[in-house]
Amino acid sequence: MGIEEGGDASAARRPAIPQRDYTVTRDSSMEGIPFEAIDSLVPKLAEGEIVPSAEFHAEHRGNSKREILATARAAIERAPSDRPRKAIILAAGECTDIPLRELAEDSRLDEITLVDIDRRGVEEAVRGLPLHYRRKIKIVTADLTGIGGELVSAVTALESREPKPSKLDFLRGIKKIVDGLRVRGRGPELGGDYAFVCSQLVMSRLESMPKRFLETAIARTTGLVLSSIPGKPAGELISALDELSESLQTEHIEYLAGLVSPLGGVHLADTYEVSMPSGGWYKEPIPVVAMEAISQTASRHFADLRPQVFWQWGRKGANKIFQVFSRSLQPKLQEASV
Ligand SMILES: C[S@@+](CC[C@H](N)C(=O)[O-])C[C@H]1O[C@@H](n2cnc3c(N)ncnc32)[C@H](O)[C@@H]1O
């Protein structure tokens, strides 16, 4: 893991500033990502992307928190009490869907690690906790895909090539970079043996960082919007990005399996399809995650700890309707030997 922030030798000479009562670290997965580039890597809403209404958000938030807590409690009960019980929340963001306070209040949990590529929202959520709970919180800035640094260096090198590549050669260069990315085992080194691992609406978002970063680079260099570029090179690049997206999702399941302790539990929830209105009707839903590939990888590592739950959020009319699945998992191998 990377360097711990805060505190230096000259601190004693400066006026006292309040120490953070939680720790903040930057994982080595962020190496090679210059600070200015982080903003461009942080996934943002695409133009025109619609946020579901507050009313449905509240219902979704309630469902999410209930499922996360139920799995966390089932997992904590299973975890051996003779060693520290740790939880890790991946891509915690502003913790709007995460029952952070309830988890912090659980005296059986000794440590809670919150991970995100952008720590600002996470810090804000943690500052909202009472002081005595903040002490068990660790914030880690990390790129869960592990490919951000490589992507930034490769694209920067392509952009500064002399003579400047033509628009077509630039697209081909980007496709070559995407084809060369390997996601297996690239996730940040955040330790293991977590009694509870939480992945809430993260898996489907892992593609956003590389996609948006590359779309921005293409627009900057060629003045073109990837999705509206006609012809084979753009089409091939879009297919390569779709393949990358599926690999990131299945790799995420492998990553969860590596984090959780043999007697722990995992909450895995995500949007699996989205329906959009068209002239008062809803078109065929669009898949958001590669459900079959994910289920296959999940069933190699996990069995159900609690039953699977589904819900939808969104509003009929102008907005999209998102279908969400929520799974509660336990590692398979240990299940056989318990
Ligand atoms: C849909 S939100 C998750 C919401 C969060 N669980 C909540 O309750 O507010 C997506 C979060 O994933 C983070 N994220 C996206 N890609 C990431 C990556 N490659 N590594 C780490 N965090 C990432 C974003 O910064 C954002 O905070």
The ligand as an ORCA input file, in Angstrom:
! r2SCAN-3c Opt
* xyz 0 1
  C     -22.250      4.462     -8.382
  S     -21.053      5.166     -7.297
  C     -21.112      4.104     -5.930
  C     -21.987      4.785     -4.983
  C     -21.644      4.611     -3.556
  N     -21.604      3.192     -3.227
  C     -22.671      5.362     -2.721
  O     -23.368      4.749     -1.927
  O     -22.738      6.609     -2.844
  C     -19.629      4.930     -8.059
  C     -18.387      5.292     -7.238
  O     -17.384      4.490     -7.818
  C     -16.178      5.206     -7.846
  N     -15.346      4.582     -8.865
  C     -15.612      4.450    -10.179
  N     -14.589      3.836    -10.811
  C     -13.666      3.542     -9.848
  C     -12.411      2.899     -9.865
  N     -11.859      2.463    -10.994
  N     -11.768      2.734     -8.690
  C     -12.289      3.189     -7.529
  N     -13.475      3.827     -7.463
  C     -14.156      4.001     -8.602
  C     -16.600      6.635     -8.156
  O     -15.609      7.573     -7.787
  C     -17.897      6.744     -7.356
  O     -17.650      7.257     -6.068
*
